[in-house]
Amino acid sequence: MRTLFGTFYSLFISLKLAVAVILGLTLALMVATFLESIYDTRTAQYFVYQSWWFTGLLGLLGVNIFFVALS
């Protein structure tokens, strides 16, 4: 039986997670670029760069890189 730590460790070192997070960041940056070109920098910052979900994506990428470095 796998431990809870082992399950999370396997998830955080997976290449699938890294690809999903990088694709999510790519889409977010595309939306931010679009918003900034149509409206202004403040709008892009409010809806993308300073949002909780963008911070979460960056944090998830950091955790993924940390666990890959440990493995």
mmCIF file of the N, C-alpha and C atoms, coordinates in Angstrom:
data_MODEL
# 
_entry.id   MODEL 
# 
loop_
_atom_site.group_PDB 
_atom_site.id 
_atom_site.type_symbol 
_atom_site.label_atom_id 
_atom_site.label_alt_id 
_atom_site.label_comp_id 
_atom_site.label_asym_id 
_atom_site.label_entity_id 
_atom_site.label_seq_id 
_atom_site.pdbx_PDB_ins_code 
_atom_site.Cartn_x 
_atom_site.Cartn_y 
_atom_site.Cartn_z 
_atom_site.occupancy 
_atom_site.B_iso_or_equiv 
_atom_site.pdbx_formal_charge 
_atom_site.auth_seq_id 
_atom_site.auth_comp_id 
_atom_site.auth_asym_id 
_atom_site.auth_atom_id 
_atom_site.pdbx_PDB_model_num 
ATOM 1   N N  . MET A 1 1  ? 0.832  -1.187 0.000   1.00 0.00 ? 1  MET A N  1 
ATOM 2   C CA . MET A 1 1  ? 0.000  0.000  0.000   1.00 0.00 ? 1  MET A CA 1 
ATOM 3   C C  . MET A 1 1  ? 0.876  1.250  0.000   1.00 0.00 ? 1  MET A C  1 
ATOM 4   N N  . ARG A 1 2  ? 0.563  2.169  -0.863  1.00 0.00 ? 2  ARG A N  1 
ATOM 5   C CA . ARG A 1 2  ? 1.354  3.394  -0.963  1.00 0.00 ? 2  ARG A CA 1 
ATOM 6   C C  . ARG A 1 2  ? 0.967  4.359  0.144   1.00 0.00 ? 2  ARG A C  1 
ATOM 7   N N  . THR A 1 3  ? 1.950  5.071  0.592   1.00 0.00 ? 3  THR A N  1 
ATOM 8   C CA . THR A 1 3  ? 1.681  6.094  1.598   1.00 0.00 ? 3  THR A CA 1 
ATOM 9   C C  . THR A 1 3  ? 1.163  7.354  0.915   1.00 0.00 ? 3  THR A C  1 
ATOM 10  N N  . LEU A 1 4  ? 0.604  8.237  1.702   1.00 0.00 ? 4  LEU A N  1 
ATOM 11  C CA . LEU A 1 4  ? 0.110  9.500  1.165   1.00 0.00 ? 4  LEU A CA 1 
ATOM 12  C C  . LEU A 1 4  ? 1.263  10.323 0.599   1.00 0.00 ? 4  LEU A C  1 
ATOM 13  N N  . PHE A 1 5  ? 2.402  10.316 1.289   1.00 0.00 ? 5  PHE A N  1 
ATOM 14  C CA . PHE A 1 5  ? 3.573  11.040 0.796   1.00 0.00 ? 5  PHE A CA 1 
ATOM 15  C C  . PHE A 1 5  ? 4.046  10.463 -0.533  1.00 0.00 ? 5  PHE A C  1 
ATOM 16  N N  . GLY A 1 6  ? 4.045  9.137  -0.640  1.00 0.00 ? 6  GLY A N  1 
ATOM 17  C CA . GLY A 1 6  ? 4.468  8.500  -1.886  1.00 0.00 ? 6  GLY A CA 1 
ATOM 18  C C  . GLY A 1 6  ? 3.565  8.847  -3.051  1.00 0.00 ? 6  GLY A C  1 
ATOM 19  N N  . THR A 1 7  ? 2.278  8.953  -2.777  1.00 0.00 ? 7  THR A N  1 
ATOM 20  C CA . THR A 1 7  ? 1.326  9.332  -3.818  1.00 0.00 ? 7  THR A CA 1 
ATOM 21  C C  . THR A 1 7  ? 1.572  10.759 -4.286  1.00 0.00 ? 7  THR A C  1 
ATOM 22  N N  . PHE A 1 8  ? 1.735  11.693 -3.322  1.00 0.00 ? 8  PHE A N  1 
ATOM 23  C CA . PHE A 1 8  ? 2.010  13.081 -3.689  1.00 0.00 ? 8  PHE A CA 1 
ATOM 24  C C  . PHE A 1 8  ? 3.373  13.214 -4.363  1.00 0.00 ? 8  PHE A C  1 
ATOM 25  N N  . TYR A 1 9  ? 4.350  12.456 -3.904  1.00 0.00 ? 9  TYR A N  1 
ATOM 26  C CA . TYR A 1 9  ? 5.683  12.499 -4.507  1.00 0.00 ? 9  TYR A CA 1 
ATOM 27  C C  . TYR A 1 9  ? 5.611  12.066 -5.971  1.00 0.00 ? 9  TYR A C  1 
ATOM 28  N N  . SER A 1 10 ? 4.881  10.983 -6.231  1.00 0.00 ? 10 SER A N  1 
ATOM 29  C CA . SER A 1 10 ? 4.737  10.515 -7.617  1.00 0.00 ? 10 SER A CA 1 
ATOM 30  C C  . SER A 1 10 ? 4.022  11.534 -8.481  1.00 0.00 ? 10 SER A C  1 
ATOM 31  N N  . LEU A 1 11 ? 3.035  12.210 -7.902  1.00 0.00 ? 11 LEU A N  1 
ATOM 32  C CA . LEU A 1 11 ? 2.314  13.236 -8.652  1.00 0.00 ? 11 LEU A CA 1 
ATOM 33  C C  . LEU A 1 11 ? 3.219  14.415 -8.969  1.00 0.00 ? 11 LEU A C  1 
ATOM 34  N N  . PHE A 1 12 ? 3.978  14.865 -7.980  1.00 0.00 ? 12 PHE A N  1 
ATOM 35  C CA . PHE A 1 12 ? 4.772  16.077 -8.152  1.00 0.00 ? 12 PHE A CA 1 
ATOM 36  C C  . PHE A 1 12 ? 6.024  15.883 -9.002  1.00 0.00 ? 12 PHE A C  1 
ATOM 37  N N  . ILE A 1 13 ? 6.465  14.643 -9.211  1.00 0.00 ? 13 ILE A N  1 
ATOM 38  C CA . ILE A 1 13 ? 7.620  14.442 -10.086 1.00 0.00 ? 13 ILE A CA 1 
ATOM 39  C C  . ILE A 1 13 ? 7.209  14.028 -11.497 1.00 0.00 ? 13 ILE A C  1 
ATOM 40  N N  . SER A 1 14 ? 5.901  13.994 -11.755 1.00 0.00 ? 14 SER A N  1 
ATOM 41  C CA . SER A 1 14 ? 5.464  13.512 -13.061 1.00 0.00 ? 14 SER A CA 1 
ATOM 42  C C  . SER A 1 14 ? 5.665  14.558 -14.157 1.00 0.00 ? 14 SER A C  1 
ATOM 43  N N  . LEU A 1 15 ? 6.011  14.068 -15.298 1.00 0.00 ? 15 LEU A N  1 
ATOM 44  C CA . LEU A 1 15 ? 6.184  14.915 -16.472 1.00 0.00 ? 15 LEU A CA 1 
ATOM 45  C C  . LEU A 1 15 ? 4.838  15.449 -16.953 1.00 0.00 ? 15 LEU A C  1 
ATOM 46  N N  . LYS A 1 16 ? 3.777  14.658 -16.757 1.00 0.00 ? 16 LYS A N  1 
ATOM 47  C CA . LYS A 1 16 ? 2.442  15.091 -17.160 1.00 0.00 ? 16 LYS A CA 1 
ATOM 48  C C  . LYS A 1 16 ? 2.023  16.349 -16.401 1.00 0.00 ? 16 LYS A C  1 
ATOM 49  N N  . LEU A 1 17 ? 2.350  16.414 -15.116 1.00 0.00 ? 17 LEU A N  1 
ATOM 50  C CA . LEU A 1 17 ? 2.027  17.604 -14.329 1.00 0.00 ? 17 LEU A CA 1 
ATOM 51  C C  . LEU A 1 17 ? 2.804  18.803 -14.850 1.00 0.00 ? 17 LEU A C  1 
ATOM 52  N N  . ALA A 1 18 ? 4.070  18.616 -15.142 1.00 0.00 ? 18 ALA A N  1 
ATOM 53  C CA . ALA A 1 18 ? 4.887  19.721 -15.651 1.00 0.00 ? 18 ALA A CA 1 
ATOM 54  C C  . ALA A 1 18 ? 4.340  20.242 -16.970 1.00 0.00 ? 18 ALA A C  1 
ATOM 55  N N  . VAL A 1 19 ? 3.954  19.350 -17.858 1.00 0.00 ? 19 VAL A N  1 
ATOM 56  C CA . VAL A 1 19 ? 3.415  19.766 -19.154 1.00 0.00 ? 19 VAL A CA 1 
ATOM 57  C C  . VAL A 1 19 ? 2.086  20.493 -18.965 1.00 0.00 ? 19 VAL A C  1 
ATOM 58  N N  . ALA A 1 20 ? 1.232  19.992 -18.089 1.00 0.00 ? 20 ALA A N  1 
ATOM 59  C CA . ALA A 1 20 ? -0.057 20.634 -17.839 1.00 0.00 ? 20 ALA A CA 1 
ATOM 60  C C  . ALA A 1 20 ? 0.113  22.031 -17.253 1.00 0.00 ? 20 ALA A C  1 
ATOM 61  N N  . VAL A 1 21 ? 1.038  22.173 -16.318 1.00 0.00 ? 21 VAL A N  1 
ATOM 62  C CA . VAL A 1 21 ? 1.271  23.476 -15.702 1.00 0.00 ? 21 VAL A CA 1 
ATOM 63  C C  . VAL A 1 21 ? 1.856  24.457 -16.710 1.00 0.00 ? 21 VAL A C  1 
ATOM 64  N N  . ILE A 1 22 ? 2.792  23.999 -17.528 1.00 0.00 ? 22 ILE A N  1 
ATOM 65  C CA . ILE A 1 22 ? 3.395  24.877 -18.535 1.00 0.00 ? 22 ILE A CA 1 
ATOM 66  C C  . ILE A 1 22 ? 2.354  25.288 -19.575 1.00 0.00 ? 22 ILE A C  1 
ATOM 67  N N  . LEU A 1 23 ? 1.478  24.374 -19.960 1.00 0.00 ? 23 LEU A N  1 
ATOM 68  C CA . LEU A 1 23 ? 0.401  24.737 -20.892 1.00 0.00 ? 23 LEU A CA 1 
ATOM 69  C C  . LEU A 1 23 ? -0.556 25.735 -20.256 1.00 0.00 ? 23 LEU A C  1 
ATOM 70  N N  . GLY A 1 24 ? -0.867 25.532 -18.971 1.00 0.00 ? 24 GLY A N  1 
ATOM 71  C CA . GLY A 1 24 ? -1.726 26.477 -18.264 1.00 0.00 ? 24 GLY A CA 1 
ATOM 72  C C  . GLY A 1 24 ? -1.108 27.863 -18.193 1.00 0.00 ? 24 GLY A C  1 
ATOM 73  N N  . LEU A 1 25 ? 0.184  27.913 -17.905 1.00 0.00 ? 25 LEU A N  1 
ATOM 74  C CA . LEU A 1 25 ? 0.878  29.202 -17.875 1.00 0.00 ? 25 LEU A CA 1 
ATOM 75  C C  . LEU A 1 25 ? 0.916  29.852 -19.252 1.00 0.00 ? 25 LEU A C  1 
ATOM 76  N N  . THR A 1 26 ? 1.101  29.052 -20.279 1.00 0.00 ? 26 THR A N  1 
ATOM 77  C CA . THR A 1 26 ? 1.107  29.575 -21.647 1.00 0.00 ? 26 THR A CA 1 
ATOM 78  C C  . THR A 1 26 ? -0.232 30.204 -21.993 1.00 0.00 ? 26 THR A C  1 
ATOM 79  N N  . LEU A 1 27 ? -1.313 29.518 -21.661 1.00 0.00 ? 27 LEU A N  1 
ATOM 80  C CA . LEU A 1 27 ? -2.649 30.065 -21.932 1.00 0.00 ? 27 LEU A CA 1 
ATOM 81  C C  . LEU A 1 27 ? -2.896 31.335 -21.128 1.00 0.00 ? 27 LEU A C  1 
ATOM 82  N N  . ALA A 1 28 ? -2.475 31.334 -19.867 1.00 0.00 ? 28 ALA A N  1 
ATOM 83  C CA . ALA A 1 28 ? -2.661 32.514 -19.026 1.00 0.00 ? 28 ALA A CA 1 
ATOM 84  C C  . ALA A 1 28 ? -1.880 33.707 -19.575 1.00 0.00 ? 28 ALA A C  1 
ATOM 85  N N  . LEU A 1 29 ? -0.672 33.471 -20.030 1.00 0.00 ? 29 LEU A N  1 
ATOM 86  C CA . LEU A 1 29 ? 0.134  34.558 -20.585 1.00 0.00 ? 29 LEU A CA 1 
ATOM 87  C C  . LEU A 1 29 ? -0.424 35.048 -21.917 1.00 0.00 ? 29 LEU A C  1 
ATOM 88  N N  . MET A 1 30 ? -1.022 34.152 -22.685 1.00 0.00 ? 30 MET A N  1 
ATOM 89  C CA . MET A 1 30 ? -1.680 34.579 -23.921 1.00 0.00 ? 30 MET A CA 1 
ATOM 90  C C  . MET A 1 30 ? -2.865 35.489 -23.612 1.00 0.00 ? 30 MET A C  1 
ATOM 91  N N  . VAL A 1 31 ? -3.666 35.101 -22.620 1.00 0.00 ? 31 VAL A N  1 
ATOM 92  C CA . VAL A 1 31 ? -4.806 35.928 -22.224 1.00 0.00 ? 31 VAL A CA 1 
ATOM 93  C C  . VAL A 1 31 ? -4.330 37.272 -21.695 1.00 0.00 ? 31 VAL A C  1 
ATOM 94  N N  . ALA A 1 32 ? -3.287 37.262 -20.879 1.00 0.00 ? 32 ALA A N  1 
ATOM 95  C CA . ALA A 1 32 ? -2.758 38.513 -20.329 1.00 0.00 ? 32 ALA A CA 1 
ATOM 96  C C  . ALA A 1 32 ? -2.240 39.425 -21.431 1.00 0.00 ? 32 ALA A C  1 
ATOM 97  N N  . THR A 1 33 ? -1.564 38.863 -22.407 1.00 0.00 ? 33 THR A N  1 
ATOM 98  C CA . THR A 1 33 ? -1.066 39.662 -23.523 1.00 0.00 ? 33 THR A CA 1 
ATOM 99  C C  . THR A 1 33 ? -2.219 40.259 -24.322 1.00 0.00 ? 33 THR A C  1 
ATOM 100 N N  . PHE A 1 34 ? -3.245 39.461 -24.543 1.00 0.00 ? 34 PHE A N  1 
ATOM 101 C CA . PHE A 1 34 ? -4.427 39.947 -25.250 1.00 0.00 ? 34 PHE A CA 1 
ATOM 102 C C  . PHE A 1 34 ? -5.093 41.082 -24.471 1.00 0.00 ? 34 PHE A C  1 
ATOM 103 N N  . LEU A 1 35 ? -5.294 40.875 -23.172 1.00 0.00 ? 35 LEU A N  1 
ATOM 104 C CA . LEU A 1 35 ? -5.918 41.919 -22.348 1.00 0.00 ? 35 LEU A CA 1 
ATOM 105 C C  . LEU A 1 35 ? -5.094 43.198 -22.343 1.00 0.00 ? 35 LEU A C  1 
ATOM 106 N N  . GLU A 1 36 ? -3.791 43.041 -22.267 1.00 0.00 ? 36 GLU A N  1 
ATOM 107 C CA . GLU A 1 36 ? -2.927 44.222 -22.225 1.00 0.00 ? 36 GLU A CA 1 
ATOM 108 C C  . GLU A 1 36 ? -2.943 44.974 -23.554 1.00 0.00 ? 36 GLU A C  1 
ATOM 109 N N  . SER A 1 37 ? -3.045 44.254 -24.651 1.00 0.00 ? 37 SER A N  1 
ATOM 110 C CA . SER A 1 37 ? -3.062 44.938 -25.947 1.00 0.00 ? 37 SER A CA 1 
ATOM 111 C C  . SER A 1 37 ? -4.404 45.613 -26.214 1.00 0.00 ? 37 SER A C  1 
ATOM 112 N N  . ILE A 1 38 ? -5.498 45.034 -25.732 1.00 0.00 ? 38 ILE A N  1 
ATOM 113 C CA . ILE A 1 38 ? -6.825 45.611 -25.951 1.00 0.00 ? 38 ILE A CA 1 
ATOM 114 C C  . ILE A 1 38 ? -7.109 46.725 -24.942 1.00 0.00 ? 38 ILE A C  1 
ATOM 115 N N  . TYR A 1 39 ? -6.795 46.480 -23.673 1.00 0.00 ? 39 TYR A N  1 
ATOM 116 C CA . TYR A 1 39 ? -7.111 47.444 -22.624 1.00 0.00 ? 39 TYR A CA 1 
ATOM 117 C C  . TYR A 1 39 ? -5.842 48.152 -22.159 1.00 0.00 ? 39 TYR A C  1 
ATOM 118 N N  . ASP A 1 40 ? -5.326 47.753 -21.003 1.00 0.00 ? 40 ASP A N  1 
ATOM 119 C CA . ASP A 1 40 ? -4.096 48.360 -20.492 1.00 0.00 ? 40 ASP A CA 1 
ATOM 120 C C  . ASP A 1 40 ? -3.405 47.381 -19.543 1.00 0.00 ? 40 ASP A C  1 
ATOM 121 N N  . THR A 1 41 ? -2.264 47.799 -19.035 1.00 0.00 ? 41 THR A N  1 
ATOM 122 C CA . THR A 1 41 ? -1.462 46.937 -18.165 1.00 0.00 ? 41 THR A CA 1 
ATOM 123 C C  . THR A 1 41 ? -2.181 46.632 -16.860 1.00 0.00 ? 41 THR A C  1 
ATOM 124 N N  . ARG A 1 42 ? -2.867 47.606 -16.308 1.00 0.00 ? 42 ARG A N  1 
ATOM 125 C CA . ARG A 1 42 ? -3.578 47.378 -15.038 1.00 0.00 ? 42 ARG A CA 1 
ATOM 126 C C  . ARG A 1 42 ? -4.628 46.285 -15.156 1.00 0.00 ? 42 ARG A C  1 
ATOM 127 N N  . THR A 1 43 ? -5.318 46.236 -16.271 1.00 0.00 ? 43 THR A N  1 
ATOM 128 C CA . THR A 1 43 ? -6.342 45.209 -16.481 1.00 0.00 ? 43 THR A CA 1 
ATOM 129 C C  . THR A 1 43 ? -5.713 43.821 -16.524 1.00 0.00 ? 43 THR A C  1 
ATOM 130 N N  . ALA A 1 44 ? -4.620 43.688 -17.241 1.00 0.00 ? 44 ALA A N  1 
ATOM 131 C CA . ALA A 1 44 ? -3.926 42.401 -17.316 1.00 0.00 ? 44 ALA A CA 1 
ATOM 132 C C  . ALA A 1 44 ? -3.390 41.998 -15.953 1.00 0.00 ? 44 ALA A C  1 
ATOM 133 N N  . GLN A 1 45 ? -2.870 42.941 -15.204 1.00 0.00 ? 45 GLN A N  1 
ATOM 134 C CA . GLN A 1 45 ? -2.373 42.631 -13.865 1.00 0.00 ? 45 GLN A CA 1 
ATOM 135 C C  . GLN A 1 45 ? -3.504 42.187 -12.957 1.00 0.00 ? 45 GLN A C  1 
ATOM 136 N N  . TYR A 1 46 ? -4.637 42.865 -13.021 1.00 0.00 ? 46 TYR A N  1 
ATOM 137 C CA . TYR A 1 46 ? -5.756 42.547 -12.135 1.00 0.00 ? 46 TYR A CA 1 
ATOM 138 C C  . TYR A 1 46 ? -6.324 41.163 -12.437 1.00 0.00 ? 46 TYR A C  1 
ATOM 139 N N  . PHE A 1 47 ? -6.564 40.869 -13.705 1.00 0.00 ? 47 PHE A N  1 
ATOM 140 C CA . PHE A 1 47 ? -7.235 39.625 -14.068 1.00 0.00 ? 47 PHE A CA 1 
ATOM 141 C C  . PHE A 1 47 ? -6.300 38.426 -14.186 1.00 0.00 ? 47 PHE A C  1 
ATOM 142 N N  . VAL A 1 48 ? -5.011 38.643 -14.394 1.00 0.00 ? 48 VAL A N  1 
ATOM 143 C CA . VAL A 1 48 ? -4.103 37.510 -14.590 1.00 0.00 ? 48 VAL A CA 1 
ATOM 144 C C  . VAL A 1 48 ? -2.955 37.535 -13.589 1.00 0.00 ? 48 VAL A C  1 
ATOM 145 N N  . TYR A 1 49 ? -2.070 38.502 -13.704 1.00 0.00 ? 49 TYR A N  1 
ATOM 146 C CA . TYR A 1 49 ? -0.811 38.467 -12.979 1.00 0.00 ? 49 TYR A CA 1 
ATOM 147 C C  . TYR A 1 49 ? -0.966 38.537 -11.464 1.00 0.00 ? 49 TYR A C  1 
ATOM 148 N N  . GLN A 1 50 ? -1.971 39.205 -10.954 1.00 0.00 ? 50 GLN A N  1 
ATOM 149 C CA . GLN A 1 50 ? -2.157 39.323 -9.513  1.00 0.00 ? 50 GLN A CA 1 
ATOM 150 C C  . GLN A 1 50 ? -3.302 38.460 -8.999  1.00 0.00 ? 50 GLN A C  1 
ATOM 151 N N  . SER A 1 51 ? -3.732 37.487 -9.784  1.00 0.00 ? 51 SER A N  1 
ATOM 152 C CA . SER A 1 51 ? -4.837 36.624 -9.377  1.00 0.00 ? 51 SER A CA 1 
ATOM 153 C C  . SER A 1 51 ? -4.316 35.419 -8.596  1.00 0.00 ? 51 SER A C  1 
ATOM 154 N N  . TRP A 1 52 ? -5.220 34.835 -7.811  1.00 0.00 ? 52 TRP A N  1 
ATOM 155 C CA . TRP A 1 52 ? -4.844 33.688 -6.972  1.00 0.00 ? 52 TRP A CA 1 
ATOM 156 C C  . TRP A 1 52 ? -4.504 32.466 -7.825  1.00 0.00 ? 52 TRP A C  1 
ATOM 157 N N  . TRP A 1 53 ? -5.191 32.283 -8.939  1.00 0.00 ? 53 TRP A N  1 
ATOM 158 C CA . TRP A 1 53 ? -4.958 31.084 -9.741  1.00 0.00 ? 53 TRP A CA 1 
ATOM 159 C C  . TRP A 1 53 ? -3.628 31.150 -10.495 1.00 0.00 ? 53 TRP A C  1 
ATOM 160 N N  . PHE A 1 54 ? -3.198 32.356 -10.892 1.00 0.00 ? 54 PHE A N  1 
ATOM 161 C CA . PHE A 1 54 ? -1.899 32.487 -11.549 1.00 0.00 ? 54 PHE A CA 1 
ATOM 162 C C  . PHE A 1 54 ? -0.774 32.231 -10.548 1.00 0.00 ? 54 PHE A C  1 
ATOM 163 N N  . THR A 1 55 ? -0.952 32.759 -9.333  1.00 0.00 ? 55 THR A N  1 
ATOM 164 C CA . THR A 1 55 ? 0.020  32.482 -8.267  1.00 0.00 ? 55 THR A CA 1 
ATOM 165 C C  . THR A 1 55 ? 0.073  30.993 -7.961  1.00 0.00 ? 55 THR A C  1 
ATOM 166 N N  . GLY A 1 56 ? -1.084 30.342 -7.973  1.00 0.00 ? 56 GLY A N  1 
ATOM 167 C CA . GLY A 1 56 ? -1.136 28.897 -7.754  1.00 0.00 ? 56 GLY A CA 1 
ATOM 168 C C  . GLY A 1 56 ? -0.409 28.112 -8.832  1.00 0.00 ? 56 GLY A C  1 
ATOM 169 N N  . LEU A 1 57 ? -0.579 28.524 -10.086 1.00 0.00 ? 57 LEU A N  1 
ATOM 170 C CA . LEU A 1 57 ? 0.136  27.852 -11.178 1.00 0.00 ? 57 LEU A CA 1 
ATOM 171 C C  . LEU A 1 57 ? 1.653  28.002 -11.030 1.00 0.00 ? 57 LEU A C  1 
ATOM 172 N N  . LEU A 1 58 ? 2.092  29.213 -10.692 1.00 0.00 ? 58 LEU A N  1 
ATOM 173 C CA . LEU A 1 58 ? 3.531  29.422 -10.497 1.00 0.00 ? 58 LEU A CA 1 
ATOM 174 C C  . LEU A 1 58 ? 4.050  28.604 -9.316  1.00 0.00 ? 58 LEU A C  1 
ATOM 175 N N  . GLY A 1 59 ? 3.252  28.546 -8.243  1.00 0.00 ? 59 GLY A N  1 
ATOM 176 C CA . GLY A 1 59 ? 3.642  27.746 -7.080  1.00 0.00 ? 59 GLY A CA 1 
ATOM 177 C C  . GLY A 1 59 ? 3.704  26.264 -7.405  1.00 0.00 ? 59 GLY A C  1 
ATOM 178 N N  . LEU A 1 60 ? 2.733  25.785 -8.181  1.00 0.00 ? 60 LEU A N  1 
ATOM 179 C CA . LEU A 1 60 ? 2.724  24.373 -8.575  1.00 0.00 ? 60 LEU A CA 1 
ATOM 180 C C  . LEU A 1 60 ? 3.924  24.036 -9.451  1.00 0.00 ? 60 LEU A C  1 
ATOM 181 N N  . LEU A 1 61 ? 4.291  24.956 -10.321 1.00 0.00 ? 61 LEU A N  1 
ATOM 182 C CA . LEU A 1 61 ? 5.493  24.745 -11.134 1.00 0.00 ? 61 LEU A CA 1 
ATOM 183 C C  . LEU A 1 61 ? 6.737  24.700 -10.245 1.00 0.00 ? 61 LEU A C  1 
ATOM 184 N N  . GLY A 1 62 ? 6.798  25.581 -9.257  1.00 0.00 ? 62 GLY A N  1 
ATOM 185 C CA . GLY A 1 62 ? 7.931  25.574 -8.328  1.00 0.00 ? 62 GLY A CA 1 
ATOM 186 C C  . GLY A 1 62 ? 8.015  24.287 -7.529  1.00 0.00 ? 62 GLY A C  1 
ATOM 187 N N  . VAL A 1 63 ? 6.871  23.802 -7.052  1.00 0.00 ? 63 VAL A N  1 
ATOM 188 C CA . VAL A 1 63 ? 6.849  22.538 -6.298  1.00 0.00 ? 63 VAL A CA 1 
ATOM 189 C C  . VAL A 1 63 ? 7.274  21.385 -7.191  1.00 0.00 ? 63 VAL A C  1 
ATOM 190 N N  . ASN A 1 64 ? 6.785  21.386 -8.432  1.00 0.00 ? 64 ASN A N  1 
ATOM 191 C CA . ASN A 1 64 ? 7.156  20.342 -9.387  1.00 0.00 ? 64 ASN A CA 1 
ATOM 192 C C  . ASN A 1 64 ? 8.657  20.337 -9.638  1.00 0.00 ? 64 ASN A C  1 
ATOM 193 N N  . ILE A 1 65 ? 9.244  21.486 -9.861  1.00 0.00 ? 65 ILE A N  1 
ATOM 194 C CA . ILE A 1 65 ? 10.680 21.584 -10.101 1.00 0.00 ? 65 ILE A CA 1 
ATOM 195 C C  . ILE A 1 65 ? 11.464 21.156 -8.867  1.00 0.00 ? 65 ILE A C  1 
ATOM 196 N N  . PHE A 1 66 ? 10.978 21.541 -7.680  1.00 0.00 ? 66 PHE A N  1 
ATOM 197 C CA . PHE A 1 66 ? 11.655 21.157 -6.434  1.00 0.00 ? 66 PHE A CA 1 
ATOM 198 C C  . PHE A 1 66 ? 11.683 19.641 -6.268  1.00 0.00 ? 66 PHE A C  1 
ATOM 199 N N  . PHE A 1 67 ? 10.545 18.982 -6.471  1.00 0.00 ? 67 PHE A N  1 
ATOM 200 C CA . PHE A 1 67 ? 10.514 17.536 -6.297  1.00 0.00 ? 67 PHE A CA 1 
ATOM 201 C C  . PHE A 1 67 ? 11.278 16.789 -7.386  1.00 0.00 ? 67 PHE A C  1 
ATOM 202 N N  . VAL A 1 68 ? 11.295 17.320 -8.604  1.00 0.00 ? 68 VAL A N  1 
ATOM 203 C CA . VAL A 1 68 ? 12.104 16.710 -9.651  1.00 0.00 ? 68 VAL A CA 1 
ATOM 204 C C  . VAL A 1 68 ? 13.576 16.826 -9.304  1.00 0.00 ? 68 VAL A C  1 
ATOM 205 N N  . ALA A 1 69 ? 13.980 17.959 -8.733  1.00 0.00 ? 69 ALA A N  1 
ATOM 206 C CA . ALA A 1 69 ? 15.377 18.137 -8.333  1.00 0.00 ? 69 ALA A CA 1 
ATOM 207 C C  . ALA A 1 69 ? 15.732 17.170 -7.197  1.00 0.00 ? 69 ALA A C  1 
ATOM 208 N N  . LEU A 1 70 ? 14.789 16.911 -6.300  1.00 0.00 ? 70 LEU A N  1 
ATOM 209 C CA . LEU A 1 70 ? 15.047 15.954 -5.225  1.00 0.00 ? 70 LEU A CA 1 
ATOM 210 C C  . LEU A 1 70 ? 15.189 14.520 -5.748  1.00 0.00 ? 70 LEU A C  1 
ATOM 211 N N  . SER A 1 71 ? 14.428 14.216 -6.782  1.00 0.00 ? 71 SER A N  1 
ATOM 212 C CA . SER A 1 71 ? 14.469 12.831 -7.283  1.00 0.00 ? 71 SER A CA 1 
ATOM 213 C C  . SER A 1 71 ? 15.753 12.627 -8.064  1.00 0.00 ? 71 SER A C  1 
# 
